[in-house]
Amino acid sequence: MIDEGNYASILSQHANDSEILVLSLNYCDACQKLFEFLDLNNVDYNYNYNYHYLDIAKSDLGLKLYKEFNVSSVPIIYLKNIRMIGFDTDLLNEELKRRNLL
């Protein structure tokens, strides 16, 4: 699911101006598929300034954002003008390529 909107303020306030903020859980199947997708595309999300991720089970900020934005599943992927809830390979691939992040 994709919601269009202005999510730039979320990224600037909570993700050090990264291009992407991901809220996830380490035991979530869809989250694991997301990270596998990033790995397959050689995206070093641990040390890449474009990517910022928070495990909502380990991060107070991640849990706060998860609750604040009233969503019920993970992963949640914030880009400057969209929010993706869940993981869809084709949609994410398209959005990241459009932004020259893949």
C-alpha atoms as an extended CHARMM CRD file, in Angstrom:
* protein
*
       102  EXT
         1         1  MET       CA              0.0000000000        0.0000000000        0.0000000000  PROA      1               0.0000000000
         2         2  ILE       CA              1.2960000000        3.4560000000       -0.8820000000  PROA      2               0.0000000000
         3         3  ASP       CA              0.1400000000        6.7220000000        0.6540000000  PROA      3               0.0000000000
         4         4  GLU       CA              1.1780000000        9.9050000000       -1.0940000000  PROA      4               0.0000000000
         5         5  GLY       CA              1.9930000000       12.9070000000        1.0470000000  PROA      5               0.0000000000
         6         6  ASN       CA              4.7730000000       15.1180000000        2.2810000000  PROA      6               0.0000000000
         7         7  TYR       CA              6.9710000000       12.9640000000        4.4680000000  PROA      7               0.0000000000
         8         8  ALA       CA             10.0890000000       15.1390000000        4.1400000000  PROA      8               0.0000000000
         9         9  SER       CA              9.6310000000       16.5340000000        7.6540000000  PROA      9               0.0000000000
        10        10  ILE       CA              9.6190000000       13.0120000000        9.1040000000  PROA      10              0.0000000000
        11        11  LEU       CA             12.8830000000       12.2800000000        7.3290000000  PROA      11              0.0000000000
        12        12  SER       CA             14.5160000000       15.5230000000        8.4230000000  PROA      12              0.0000000000
        13        13  GLN       CA             13.3660000000       15.2370000000       12.0560000000  PROA      13              0.0000000000
        14        14  HSD       CA             13.8550000000       11.5310000000       12.6460000000  PROA      14              0.0000000000
        15        15  ALA       CA             16.2040000000       10.1560000000        9.9900000000  PROA      15              0.0000000000
        16        16  ASN       CA             19.0360000000       12.6850000000        9.7730000000  PROA      16              0.0000000000
        17        17  ASP       CA             17.7740000000       13.8860000000        6.3750000000  PROA      17              0.0000000000
        18        18  SER       CA             18.1400000000       10.4160000000        4.8670000000  PROA      18              0.0000000000
        19        19  GLU       CA             16.2410000000        9.7000000000        1.6680000000  PROA      19              0.0000000000
        20        20  ILE       CA             14.5370000000        6.6630000000        3.2100000000  PROA      20              0.0000000000
        21        21  LEU       CA             13.3350000000        5.7640000000        6.6910000000  PROA      21              0.0000000000
        22        22  VAL       CA             12.3390000000        2.1560000000        7.3620000000  PROA      22              0.0000000000
        23        23  LEU       CA             10.4570000000        1.0210000000       10.4640000000  PROA      23              0.0000000000
        24        24  SER       CA             10.7840000000       -2.7270000000       10.8680000000  PROA      24              0.0000000000
        25        25  LEU       CA             10.8800000000       -5.7190000000       13.1950000000  PROA      25              0.0000000000
        26        26  ASN       CA             13.6840000000       -8.2540000000       13.0540000000  PROA      26              0.0000000000
        27        27  TYR       CA             11.2640000000      -11.2200000000       13.1560000000  PROA      27              0.0000000000
        28        28  CYS       CA              8.8730000000       -9.8830000000       10.5000000000  PROA      28              0.0000000000
        29        29  ASP       CA              8.8700000000      -11.9360000000        7.2650000000  PROA      29              0.0000000000
        30        30  ALA       CA              8.1270000000       -8.9340000000        5.0390000000  PROA      30              0.0000000000
        31        31  CYS       CA             10.9060000000       -6.9650000000        6.7660000000  PROA      31              0.0000000000
        32        32  GLN       CA             13.3560000000       -9.7880000000        6.1220000000  PROA      32              0.0000000000
        33        33  LYS       CA             12.3280000000       -9.8010000000        2.4580000000  PROA      33              0.0000000000
        34        34  LEU       CA             12.9280000000       -6.0510000000        2.3270000000  PROA      34              0.0000000000
        35        35  PHE       CA             16.4560000000       -6.4220000000        3.7030000000  PROA      35              0.0000000000
        36        36  GLU       CA             17.1270000000       -9.3630000000        1.3650000000  PROA      36              0.0000000000
        37        37  PHE       CA             16.0310000000       -7.1430000000       -1.5250000000  PROA      37              0.0000000000
        38        38  LEU       CA             18.4050000000       -4.3980000000       -0.3750000000  PROA      38              0.0000000000
        39        39  ASP       CA             21.2260000000       -6.9340000000        0.0420000000  PROA      39              0.0000000000
        40        40  LEU       CA             20.6190000000       -8.3640000000       -3.4440000000  PROA      40              0.0000000000
        41        41  ASN       CA             20.8540000000       -4.8400000000       -4.8300000000  PROA      41              0.0000000000
        42        42  ASN       CA             24.1020000000       -4.1830000000       -2.9290000000  PROA      42              0.0000000000
        43        43  VAL       CA             22.5550000000       -1.4900000000       -0.7540000000  PROA      43              0.0000000000
        44        44  ASP       CA             24.5750000000       -1.1250000000        2.4270000000  PROA      44              0.0000000000
        45        45  TYR       CA             21.7120000000        0.1720000000        4.5570000000  PROA      45              0.0000000000
        46        46  ASN       CA             23.8080000000       -0.0020000000        7.7310000000  PROA      46              0.0000000000
        47        47  TYR       CA             26.3280000000        2.5850000000        6.5600000000  PROA      47              0.0000000000
        48        48  ASN       CA             24.5460000000        4.4330000000        3.7800000000  PROA      48              0.0000000000
        49        49  TYR       CA             23.5240000000        8.0200000000        4.4770000000  PROA      49              0.0000000000
        50        50  ASN       CA             20.5160000000        7.6300000000        2.1570000000  PROA      50              0.0000000000
        51        51  TYR       CA             18.9650000000        4.9280000000        4.3390000000  PROA      51              0.0000000000
        52        52  HSD       CA             17.9360000000        5.0330000000        7.9870000000  PROA      52              0.0000000000
        53        53  TYR       CA             16.1240000000        2.1850000000        9.6660000000  PROA      53              0.0000000000
        54        54  LEU       CA             14.6850000000        1.6020000000       13.1110000000  PROA      54              0.0000000000
        55        55  ASP       CA             13.6110000000       -1.7110000000       14.6290000000  PROA      55              0.0000000000
        56        56  ILE       CA             10.4530000000       -0.8300000000       16.5460000000  PROA      56              0.0000000000
        57        57  ALA       CA             11.1980000000       -3.5470000000       19.1310000000  PROA      57              0.0000000000
        58        58  LYS       CA             14.6310000000       -2.0740000000       19.8970000000  PROA      58              0.0000000000
        59        59  SER       CA             14.2220000000        1.6410000000       19.2790000000  PROA      59              0.0000000000
        60        60  ASP       CA             12.0670000000        3.9330000000       21.4070000000  PROA      60              0.0000000000
        61        61  LEU       CA             11.9400000000        6.4040000000       18.5200000000  PROA      61              0.0000000000
        62        62  GLY       CA             10.9190000000        3.6610000000       16.0960000000  PROA      62              0.0000000000
        63        63  LEU       CA              8.0960000000        2.5270000000       18.3760000000  PROA      63              0.0000000000
        64        64  LYS       CA              6.9860000000        6.1290000000       18.9300000000  PROA      64              0.0000000000
        65        65  LEU       CA              6.8050000000        6.7710000000       15.1840000000  PROA      65              0.0000000000
        66        66  TYR       CA              4.9950000000        3.4830000000       14.5890000000  PROA      66              0.0000000000
        67        67  LYS       CA              2.3260000000        4.4390000000       17.1350000000  PROA      67              0.0000000000
        68        68  GLU       CA              2.2080000000        8.1010000000       16.1280000000  PROA      68              0.0000000000
        69        69  PHE       CA              1.3850000000        7.3550000000       12.5150000000  PROA      69              0.0000000000
        70        70  ASN       CA             -1.3140000000        4.8340000000       13.4130000000  PROA      70              0.0000000000
        71        71  VAL       CA             -0.2780000000        1.9580000000       11.1850000000  PROA      71              0.0000000000
        72        72  SER       CA             -0.7410000000       -1.7180000000       11.8830000000  PROA      72              0.0000000000
        73        73  SER       CA              1.9800000000       -3.5370000000        9.9780000000  PROA      73              0.0000000000
        74        74  VAL       CA              5.6420000000       -3.3710000000        9.0900000000  PROA      74              0.0000000000
        75        75  PRO       CA              7.8040000000       -2.6410000000        7.2740000000  PROA      75              0.0000000000
        76        76  ILE       CA              6.8960000000        0.9840000000        6.8130000000  PROA      76              0.0000000000
        77        77  ILE       CA              9.0640000000        2.7550000000        4.2740000000  PROA      77              0.0000000000
        78        78  TYR       CA              9.0590000000        6.5470000000        4.2100000000  PROA      78              0.0000000000
        79        79  LEU       CA             10.3570000000        8.4550000000        1.2220000000  PROA      79              0.0000000000
        80        80  LYS       CA             10.0080000000       12.2120000000        0.7850000000  PROA      80              0.0000000000
        81        81  ASN       CA              6.5820000000       12.0270000000       -0.8570000000  PROA      81              0.0000000000
        82        82  ILE       CA              5.2850000000        8.5170000000       -0.1820000000  PROA      82              0.0000000000
        83        83  ARG       CA              4.8180000000        6.0070000000        2.5950000000  PROA      83              0.0000000000
        84        84  MET       CA              4.8130000000        2.3160000000        1.7210000000  PROA      84              0.0000000000
        85        85  ILE       CA              3.2050000000       -0.0340000000        4.2100000000  PROA      85              0.0000000000
        86        86  GLY       CA              4.3240000000       -3.6000000000        3.6970000000  PROA      86              0.0000000000
        87        87  PHE       CA              6.8660000000       -4.7810000000        1.1650000000  PROA      87              0.0000000000
        88        88  ASP       CA              6.2370000000       -4.9110000000       -2.5640000000  PROA      88              0.0000000000
        89        89  THR       CA              9.3600000000       -5.6720000000       -4.6030000000  PROA      89              0.0000000000
        90        90  ASP       CA              8.1560000000       -4.0550000000       -7.8150000000  PROA      90              0.0000000000
        91        91  LEU       CA              6.8660000000       -0.8630000000       -6.2000000000  PROA      91              0.0000000000
        92        92  LEU       CA              9.9660000000       -0.3640000000       -4.0810000000  PROA      92              0.0000000000
        93        93  ASN       CA             12.2810000000       -1.1220000000       -6.9910000000  PROA      93              0.0000000000
        94        94  GLU       CA             10.4530000000        1.4440000000       -9.1350000000  PROA      94              0.0000000000
        95        95  GLU       CA             10.5080000000        4.1350000000       -6.4360000000  PROA      95              0.0000000000
        96        96  LEU       CA             14.1750000000        3.6390000000       -5.5620000000  PROA      96              0.0000000000
        97        97  LYS       CA             15.2580000000        3.6650000000       -9.2050000000  PROA      97              0.0000000000
        98        98  ARG       CA             13.2090000000        6.7970000000       -9.8470000000  PROA      98              0.0000000000
        99        99  ARG       CA             15.1730000000        8.4910000000       -7.0520000000  PROA      99              0.0000000000
       100       100  ASN       CA             18.5450000000        7.0880000000       -8.2150000000  PROA      100             0.0000000000
       101       101  LEU       CA             18.8820000000        5.1350000000       -4.9750000000  PROA      101             0.0000000000
       102       102  LEU       CA             19.3780000000        1.7880000000       -6.7120000000  PROA      102             0.0000000000
